[in-house]
Amino acid sequence: MHFLSDPEHLQRDLNTLHSWTESCLFHFRPGKCKKMHIEPTDTTPKLSLPNSTSILDETNIEKDLGIMIDNELAFRQHVHYRQN
């Protein structure tokens, strides 16, 4: 199933992931969760975590485990970051 044809599916998956982490005594921190779109056009809906009233912020670049990942999957900014 393609998420763009069924945007509710993406929110359901996010809800399922949230429920699973809660059952394992982990907790999402809404302020640290962001949405990155990696396709030419962004037609995904606004997303939120369960039990949160805030919509996930959107980002074009994010640092995770020391690696800078951007929405084009190019590592120019990571290379620049590591060189400086």
C-alpha positions in Angstrom: 0.0 0.0 0.0 1.3 3.4 -0.9 1.0 6.0 1.9 0.1 8.8 -0.5 -3.0 6.9 -1.6 -4.0 6.2 2.1 -2.7 8.8 4.4 -4.6 7.4 7.3 -2.5 4.3 7.1 0.6 6.3 8.0 -1.1 7.8 11.1 -2.3 4.3 12.1 1.2 3.0 11.8 2.4 5.9 14.0 -0.3 5.1 16.6 0.7 1.4 16.5 4.3 2.2 17.1 3.4 4.5 19.9 1.3 1.8 21.6 4.1 -0.8 21.2 6.7 1.6 22.8 4.3 2.3 25.7 3.9 -1.4 26.3 7.7 -1.7 26.5 7.8 1.2 29.0 9.4 3.5 26.5 7.9 6.9 25.8 7.9 9.1 22.7 8.8 12.7 23.5 6.6 14.8 21.1 9.0 17.7 21.2 11.8 15.5 19.8 9.7 13.8 17.1 9.8 15.3 13.6 8.5 14.4 10.2 10.8 14.4 7.1 9.5 13.9 3.6 11.8 12.2 1.2 9.9 12.4 -2.1 9.7 15.3 -4.7 6.3 16.5 -3.5 5.0 16.5 0.0 1.3 15.4 0.0 1.3 13.6 3.4 -1.1 14.9 6.0 -0.2 16.6 9.2 0.8 13.9 11.7 0.6 13.8 15.5 1.5 11.3 18.3 -1.3 9.8 20.3 -2.0 11.6 23.6 -0.4 14.8 22.1 -2.2 17.8 20.8 0.7 19.0 18.8 1.3 18.3 15.1 4.8 16.9 14.3 7.2 19.5 13.1 8.6 19.1 9.6 12.3 19.1 8.9 14.6 19.0 5.9 17.7 17.8 7.8 18.1 15.9 11.0 21.2 14.6 12.9 20.8 11.1 14.3 23.5 9.0 15.8 26.0 11.6 14.6 25.0 11.5 11.0 23.3 14.4 9.2 20.5 13.1 6.9 18.6 15.4 4.6 15.4 15.0 2.7 17.3 14.5 -0.6 19.4 11.7 0.9 22.5 13.6 -0.1 25.3 13.8 2.4 26.7 17.2 1.4 25.7 18.8 4.7 27.1 15.9 6.7 30.4 16.1 4.9 30.5 19.9 5.4 29.6 19.4 9.1 32.4 16.8 9.5 35.0 18.9 7.7 34.5 21.9 10.1 
